[in-house]
Amino acid sequence: MSSRNAHFQNFLTKTRTLVCGTCVGIGRNHYGIGENIYDWVIIDEAARSTASEMAIAMLIGRRVLLVGDHQQLPPTYEKDHIKAAHRKLPDVSADELARSDFERSFNSFYGRKVGQKLLTQYRMAKPIGDLVSTCFYKGELETGRKSVEDVYLTLPSFLGKTVNWVDTSQAGYPAYDKKPNHTNSNDHSVVNDYEANTIINLIQLLTNEKLLLERLHSVHREDSPIGIICMYSEQRRLLIRKLNSLSWTRSLLESRFIKVDTVDSYQGKENEIIILSLVRFNREGKEGFLSSENRANVALSRAKEKLYIVGASTMWSENNNSSVFGVVYNYIRDNNEHCAFLDAIKINNKEE
C-alpha cells in the first residue's frame, strides 16, 4: 500500500460516498475521479467559475446543482482574452462575454423554471442587511438573525451607528486620490493617503473602547474581528505599510486582530466590523472600478455588526448620484435611524 504504484487514491475515490475538491483539481488524471459517474455534482461559488472550470466538474455527474450569486463577483477573465473574443464576436459586448454561465443559466427559461432563491441572510445585522437588500436585491433579501449585539448599541455617538459613512469631503485636496509613487504599479491603480490615515485613527478610536475591545477579543479568531477592504490593490499596500510602521497597529496585524485585503479577495469572508476604503476622490468625478455593482455588493455585505464606508460624499452626491455608491449614499442619507455620516476631520483630530 505504501508503494508508488498502489494507486490508493483511486481506491478511495471509487469507494467514498462523498468526494470534495476544486473544479480543476478533480479533473487531475491520477485521482481517477473522471472515471466515475456521481449521482450529484454540487458546484459552490458557481457564479465565479468560468465555463471551462464548471465543465470539468459537470462531466462526472448525473445531476448538477449550481450554487452561487451572480450579483456578487463574476468569473475572472484576462482583459486581453475578452478583447480577443470580442474581435471574433463583434456583435457581442464585452460585458456579455464576461458574464458567468451561472447567470445565463439562472436567467434562462429553464433556470426560471427550476431555479430557487435563498432570500434569508444570517450574517449581517438588520440595518446592514437592509442596505444590501435595497441597493442590490430589489428589497427581496430578509434578515434571519437577531438584532445588533448590545455592545455595539452602547458605543459613544462619535463612533456612529450600525451603518456609517466617514466623509472626507471637507478635507478638500489633501483627501484626493493620487497615483502611487513607485513606477511598477498597476496603471489603473490609485491610492488615497488621507483615507489610510483616517482608517488608522478610526481603528484607534474603536480599540480605545474597553467593552468593544473585550467583545472583539472574544470573537472566534478564524475571522479577524476588524476587516479593512480596499477597492484598489495599491491602497491595500499603502495601508499595510502604514500599519506596519506603528508598533500598536503592527501588533494588531500580527495577531490577526485586523485584516486588510482587496474586495476581489473578500468574497465568502466576513468580519464583525468592516471598514471600506473607497479611495476615489477627484475633481473630474472619475469613479473607476467603483462603478461595479458586484464589487460594491461584496464589499458592503461582509460586515456582521458595524460598517464604515470611508470616502468623499461629494463624489456620489453630485456627478455620480445614479451610480452604485450614489445609490448607497442616498440610502444612508434617507435612513438616519440606523445610519450616520461622520466627519473624517473630527476622527483624525480624535474629537468626541
PAKOLKE-174496 format. One line per 10 residues: number of its first residue (from 1); their letters; for each residue z negated, y, x negated of C-alpha. Coordinates in steps of 0.25 Angstrom, whole numbers, always signed. Each point is the difference from the previous one (the first is absolute). Layout:
N
NUM> A> Z,Y,X ~ ...
//
This chain:
352
1> MSSRNAHFQN> +0,+0,+0 ~ -2,+9,-12 ~ +13,-2,-6 ~ +11,+11,+1 ~ +9,-10,+8 ~ -10,-3,+11 ~ +5,+10,+10 ~ -13,+1,+6 ~ +3,+14,+7 ~ +12,-7,+7
11> FLTKTRTLVC> -10,-11,+6 ~ -9,+12,+4 ~ +11,+8,+7 ~ +5,-13,+8 ~ -14,-4,+5 ~ -7,+13,+3 ~ -1,+6,+14 ~ +0,+14,-5 ~ +8,+6,-12 ~ -1,+14,-3
21> GTCVGIGRNH> +8,+9,-10 ~ +9,+12,-1 ~ +14,+0,+6 ~ +6,-2,-14 ~ -11,-9,-6 ~ +2,-11,+10 ~ +15,-1,-4 ~ -3,-4,-14 ~ +6,-14,-2 ~ -11,-6,-8
31> YGIGENIYDW> -10,+0,+12 ~ +10,-7,+9 ~ -4,+8,+12 ~ +15,+2,+3 ~ +2,-14,+2 ~ -10,+0,+12 ~ +2,+5,+14 ~ -12,+6,+7 ~ -3,+2,+14 ~ -4,+14,-2
41> VIIDEAARST> +3,+11,-10 ~ -8,+12,+1 ~ +4,+12,-8 ~ -10,+11,-1 ~ +4,+15,-3 ~ +14,-4,+4 ~ +4,+14,+2 ~ -2,+3,-15 ~ +9,-12,-3 ~ +14,+0,-4
51> ASEMAIAMLI> +10,-8,+8 ~ +2,-10,-12 ~ -15,-1,-2 ~ -2,-4,+14 ~ +12,-10,+0 ~ -7,-8,-11 ~ -12,-3,+8 ~ +7,-1,+14 ~ +9,-11,-5 ~ -11,-10,-1
61> GRRVLLVGDH> -5,+2,+15 ~ +3,-6,+13 ~ -6,+13,+6 ~ -3,+13,-6 ~ -10,+11,+3 ~ +2,+14,-6 ~ -13,+8,-1 ~ +2,+15,-4 ~ +0,+14,+4 ~ +13,+8,-2
71> QQLPPTYEKD> -7,+13,+3 ~ -6,-2,-14 ~ +6,-2,-14 ~ +15,-5,+0 ~ +5,-10,-10 ~ +2,+5,-14 ~ +15,+2,-4 ~ +5,+6,-12 ~ +7,+13,+3 ~ +12,-4,-8
81> HIKAAHRKLP> +2,-13,+9 ~ -1,+8,+12 ~ +11,+10,-5 ~ +9,-12,-4 ~ -2,-6,+14 ~ +3,+13,+6 ~ +13,+1,-8 ~ +4,-14,+5 ~ -4,+4,+14 ~ +2,+15,+2
91> DVSADELARS> -1,-1,+15 ~ -15,-5,-1 ~ -10,+11,-4 ~ -9,-2,-12 ~ -12,+0,+9 ~ +6,-11,+8 ~ +2,-8,-12 ~ -14,+2,-5 ~ -6,-5,+14 ~ -7,-13,+0
101> DFERSFNSFY> +5,-13,+6 ~ -13,-1,+7 ~ +2,+14,+7 ~ +14,-4,+4 ~ -5,-14,+6 ~ -12,+6,+7 ~ +9,+11,+7 ~ +11,-10,+3 ~ +3,-6,+14 ~ -7,-13,-5
111> GRKVGQKLLT> -11,+8,-6 ~ -3,+8,+12 ~ -1,-13,+8 ~ -9,-8,-9 ~ -7,+10,-9 ~ -14,+4,+2 ~ -8,+12,-4 ~ -14,+0,-5 ~ -5,+13,+5 ~ -15,+0,-3
121> QYRMAKPIGD> -5,+4,-14 ~ -14,-3,-5 ~ +1,+8,-14 ~ -1,+15,+4 ~ -11,+7,+7 ~ +6,+5,+13 ~ +3,+15,-4 ~ +9,-6,-11 ~ +6,-10,+8 ~ +3,+10,+11
131> LVSTCFYKGE> +7,+9,-10 ~ +8,-12,-5 ~ +3,-5,+14 ~ +5,+14,+5 ~ +8,+3,-13 ~ +7,-13,-2 ~ -2,-10,+11 ~ +3,+9,+13 ~ -15,-2,+4 ~ +1,-15,+1
141> LETGRKSVED> -10,-4,-11 ~ -14,-1,+5 ~ -13,-1,-8 ~ -8,-13,+2 ~ -12,+3,-9 ~ -12,+8,+2 ~ -2,+15,-3 ~ -1,+7,-13 ~ -12,-6,-8 ~ -13,+9,+2
151> VYLTLPSFLG> -1,+5,-15 ~ +14,+7,+2 ~ -5,+7,+12 ~ -12,+6,-7 ~ +8,+6,-11 ~ -1,+15,-2 ~ +10,+9,+7 ~ +7,+4,-13 ~ +4,-14,-2 ~ +8,+1,+13
161> KTVNWVDTSQ> +2,-10,+11 ~ +7,-14,+1 ~ +14,+5,-3 ~ +1,+12,-9 ~ +11,+9,-6 ~ -5,+6,-13 ~ +9,+13,+0 ~ +5,+5,-14 ~ +9,+11,+6 ~ -10,+12,-3
171> AGYPAYDKKP> +1,-3,-15 ~ +14,+4,+0 ~ +9,-2,-12 ~ -11,-8,-8 ~ +1,-10,+11 ~ +15,-2,-1 ~ +6,-13,-5 ~ +7,-1,-14 ~ +8,-9,-8 ~ -8,-8,-10
181> NHTNSNDHSV> -1,+5,-14 ~ +5,-13,-7 ~ +15,-2,+0 ~ +0,-15,+2 ~ -5,+1,+15 ~ +8,-3,+12 ~ +10,+11,+3 ~ -5,+0,+15 ~ -15,+0,-3 ~ -9,+12,+1
191> VNDYEANTII> -15,+3,-3 ~ -10,+9,+6 ~ -11,+4,-9 ~ -8,+8,+10 ~ +0,-12,+10 ~ -5,-9,-11 ~ -12,+9,-3 ~ -3,+2,+15 ~ -1,-15,+1 ~ -9,-1,-12
201> NLIQLLTNEK> -9,+10,+6 ~ +0,-6,+14 ~ -4,-13,-6 ~ -12,+7,-7 ~ -4,+6,+14 ~ +1,-14,+6 ~ -8,-7,-10 ~ -11,+10,+0 ~ -3,-4,+14 ~ -11,-11,-2
211> LLLERLHSVH> +1,-7,+13 ~ +15,-1,-1 ~ -1,-5,-15 ~ -10,-11,+5 ~ +10,-4,+10 ~ +12,+0,-9 ~ -8,-8,-11 ~ -3,-11,+11 ~ +15,-1,+3 ~ +7,-13,-4
221> REDSPIGIIC> +6,+3,-13 ~ +13,-8,+2 ~ +5,+13,+5 ~ -5,+13,-7 ~ -8,+9,+10 ~ +9,+12,-3 ~ +15,-1,-1 ~ +9,+12,-5 ~ +14,-2,+4 ~ +11,+8,-7
231> MYSEQRRLLI> +14,+3,+6 ~ +5,+1,-14 ~ -2,-9,-12 ~ -1,+11,-10 ~ -12,+6,+9 ~ -7,-14,-2 ~ +2,+1,-15 ~ -5,+14,+0 ~ -13,-3,+8 ~ -3,-12,-8
241> RKLNSLSWTR> +1,+8,-13 ~ -10,+11,+6 ~ -9,-11,+6 ~ -1,-7,-14 ~ -3,+14,-7 ~ -13,+1,+8 ~ -11,-10,-3 ~ -6,+0,+14 ~ +14,-3,+6 ~ +4,-9,-11
251> SLLESRFIKV> -12,-9,+4 ~ +5,+0,+14 ~ +13,-5,-4 ~ -5,-10,-9 ~ -10,-6,+11 ~ +12,+0,+10 ~ -8,+10,+9 ~ +13,+8,+1 ~ +14,-5,+0 ~ +12,+9,-3
261> DTVDSYQGKE> +14,-5,+4 ~ +14,+4,+5 ~ +3,-2,+15 ~ +11,-11,-3 ~ -11,-8,-6 ~ -10,+1,+11 ~ +5,-8,+12 ~ -10,-10,+4 ~ -11,+7,-7 ~ -12,+8,+6
271> NEIIILSLVR> -12,+8,-4 ~ -12,+6,+7 ~ +5,+14,-4 ~ +14,+4,-3 ~ +4,+13,-7 ~ +15,+2,+1 ~ +7,+10,-10 ~ +13,+5,+6 ~ +4,+8,-12 ~ +11,+8,+6
281> FNREGKEGFL> -2,+15,+1 ~ +12,+9,-4 ~ +7,+13,+5 ~ +12,-8,+4 ~ -8,-9,+9 ~ +6,-13,-6 ~ -7,-12,+5 ~ +6,-11,-9 ~ -5,-14,+3 ~ -10,+6,+10
291> SSENRANVAL> +11,+0,+10 ~ -1,-16,+1 ~ -8,-4,+13 ~ -2,-14,-6 ~ -7,+6,-12 ~ -8,+9,+8 ~ -5,-11,+10 ~ -4,-9,-12 ~ -8,+12,-7 ~ -7,+4,+13
301> SRAKEKLYIV> -4,-13,+5 ~ -7,-5,-12 ~ -13,+7,+3 ~ -12,-7,+8 ~ -10,+11,+2 ~ +5,+13,-6 ~ +13,+6,-3 ~ +3,+12,-9 ~ +14,+6,-1 ~ +1,+10,-12
311> GASTMWSENN> +12,+9,+1 ~ +5,+14,+4 ~ +1,+1,+15 ~ +10,+11,+0 ~ +10,-10,-5 ~ -1,-7,+13 ~ -3,+11,+10 ~ +12,+8,-3 ~ +13,-6,-6 ~ -3,-15,+2
321> NSSVFGVVYN> -7,+1,+13 ~ +8,-11,+6 ~ -1,-10,-12 ~ -10,-11,+0 ~ -11,+8,-7 ~ +3,+12,+9 ~ -3,-10,+12 ~ -13,-4,-7 ~ -4,+14,-3 ~ +3,+4,+15
331> YIRDNNEHCA> -9,-12,+4 ~ -12,+4,-8 ~ +2,+15,+4 ~ -1,-5,+15 ~ -11,-10,-1 ~ -12,+7,-6 ~ -11,-9,+6 ~ +3,-10,-11 ~ +9,+8,-9 ~ -3,+11,-9
341> FLDAIKINNK> +7,+10,-10 ~ -7,+2,-13 ~ +2,+11,-10 ~ +4,-5,-14 ~ -5,+13,-6 ~ -14,-3,+5 ~ +0,-14,-4 ~ +4,+4,-14 ~ -11,+10,+0 ~ -10,-10,+6
351> EE> -3,+9,+11 ~ -8,-7,+11
//
